[in-house]
Amino acid sequence: VCFSVLSSGINAEYGGGAGFKTIEVIEDRQDIYVHTTIIKKWDICAGDAILRALGGKQTDLRGEEINYRHDLNPKNEHGLIATMHDHEDYRKALQGVSHS
């Protein structure tokens, strides 16, 4: 579903772990990493930190930053988008994509 709403010519990763997918974005082998189902925050926090340190951005599908505080729900329930560029454009293109 996600790939059908994005324009052609965009590289996006279909499989592998969250860390691998984020590294693919960082190393410019993919334009975007999209995750639409529930994922544990410990699976995405390291990739998020590296991505941000290098100028990229990761948010949930609503465009909100993911809060990793230990006293909060360990599940990220609103999907995620990780990019090195054009983050808001991708997020807008994905509006309405189900995150469950």
GIDAFEN-V514600 format. One record per residue. N is the residue number from 1. OMEGA is omega in degrees with one decimal (none if undefined). Layout:
# GIDAFEN-V514600
N,OMEGA / N,OMEGA
This chain:
# GIDAFEN-V514600
1,-177.9 / 2,-174.6 / 3,178.9 / 4,179.9 / 5,177.4 / 6,-178.0 / 7,-179.8 / 8,179.8 / 9,178.5 / 10,176.7 / 11,178.3 / 12,-176.2 / 13,179.7 / 14,-172.4 / 15,-179.3 / 16,-179.7 / 17,-177.5 / 18,179.4 / 19,178.3 / 20,-178.1 / 21,178.3 / 22,177.6 / 23,176.8 / 24,177.1 / 25,-179.4 / 26,-177.5 / 27,174.0 / 28,173.0 / 29,175.5 / 30,178.4 / 31,-172.1 / 32,168.9 / 33,179.2 / 34,175.9 / 35,-173.9 / 36,-179.4 / 37,178.4 / 38,177.5 / 39,179.0 / 40,-177.0 / 41,179.3 / 42,176.7 / 43,-175.1 / 44,-172.7 / 45,-178.4 / 46,177.9 / 47,178.2 / 48,-179.2 / 49,179.8 / 50,179.6 / 51,-178.7 / 52,179.6 / 53,-178.5 / 54,175.0 / 55,178.3 / 56,-177.8 / 57,173.7 / 58,176.5 / 59,169.8 / 60,-176.7 / 61,177.7 / 62,-177.7 / 63,-179.5 / 64,177.0 / 65,-179.3 / 66,-177.6 / 67,-175.8 / 68,-179.3 / 69,-175.0 / 70,-177.4 / 71,177.9 / 72,177.9 / 73,179.6 / 74,-179.7 / 75,168.5 / 76,-171.7 / 77,-174.6 / 78,178.1 / 79,176.1 / 80,174.6 / 81,176.2 / 82,-178.0 / 83,170.8 / 84,-178.4 / 85,174.0 / 86,-174.2 / 87,-175.8 / 88,177.1 / 89,178.0 / 90,-179.0 / 91,178.9 / 92,179.3 / 93,-177.8 / 94,178.6 / 95,179.0 / 96,175.9 / 97,-177.5 / 98,171.9 / 99,-177.6 / 100,none
